[in-house]
Amino acid sequence: MTTSPADELVDLDIQSPVWSRVFTVSPLVLVGTKEEGEGYDLAPKHLAMPLGWDNFFGFVCTPAHATFRNVRREGVFTVSYPRPTQVVLTSLAASARESPGGPKPIVDVLELIPATRIDGVHLRDAYLFLECELHRTIDGFGGDAHLVTGRIVAARAHADALRVSEGDDQRLVHDSPLLAYIDPGRFASVAESHAFPFPAGFLR
């Protein structure tokens, strides 16, 4: 077995978060919640992912954000997976509110569609839509980071993004590119993919 020369590796200071020192790839989603008064909120999240192999989804948030408080109060949230062509809209969803606790004006100009089973909204023309009931929140990840987890109770996908048994996965990704967040502070449109070289007999 060969090893890399020591001078090719750089020790990172773990007294501060290591994530700003290299690029990592994450999904970028919009989490939708119902506000305490009228209206809804959408907020971009990149620390977000399926949890396990069943229909559970989670994202990292802080109690200082309205998203966290809304989910805890209402017990539900939506998830929209935007397309690369919607990256500006997704970024604008992080715009500031008019005042602390007040409305977020940008939400009023976004094109939205209603959820089907819960009280919530999605970003129109995204490619995957999830509706979740709150499962639990988990703290203890340093600072005020909490993991918000939900059970998916309804899901829809745009027809042009749907995998089918007789379809070509490579062509599907090419024709309907995926939006990826490259942390910190960059994004990519993923239009090229390859079958992963699993070893013979591999099982999950």
HELIX and SHEET records of a PDB file:
HELIX    1   1 ALA A    6  GLU A    8  5                                   3    
HELIX    2   2 VAL A   18  SER A   20  5                                   3    
HELIX    3   3 ALA A   66  GLU A   74  1                                   9    
HELIX    4   4 PRO A   84  GLN A   86  5                                   3    
HELIX    5   5 VAL A   87  LEU A   92  1                                   6    
HELIX    6   6 PRO A  105  VAL A  109  5                                   5    
HELIX    7   7 ALA A  159  ALA A  161  5                                   3    
HELIX    8   8 ASP A  169  ASP A  175  1                                   7    
SHEET    1   A 3 THR A  24  PRO A  27  0                                        
SHEET    2   A 3 LEU A 178  ASP A 183 -1                                        
SHEET    3   A 3 ARG A 186  VAL A 190 -1                                        
SHEET    1   B 7 TYR A  40  LYS A  45  0                                        
SHEET    2   B 7 VAL A  29  LYS A  34 -1                                        
SHEET    3   B 7 VAL A  76  TYR A  81 -1                                        
SHEET    4   B 7 LEU A 128  ILE A 138 -1                                        
SHEET    5   B 7 HIS A 146  ALA A 157 -1                                        
SHEET    6   B 7 PHE A  56  CYS A  61 -1                                        
SHEET    7   B 7 ALA A  48  PRO A  50 -1                                        
SHEET    1   C 2 LEU A 112  PRO A 114  0                                        
SHEET    2   C 2 VAL A 121  LEU A 123 -1                                        
END                                                                             
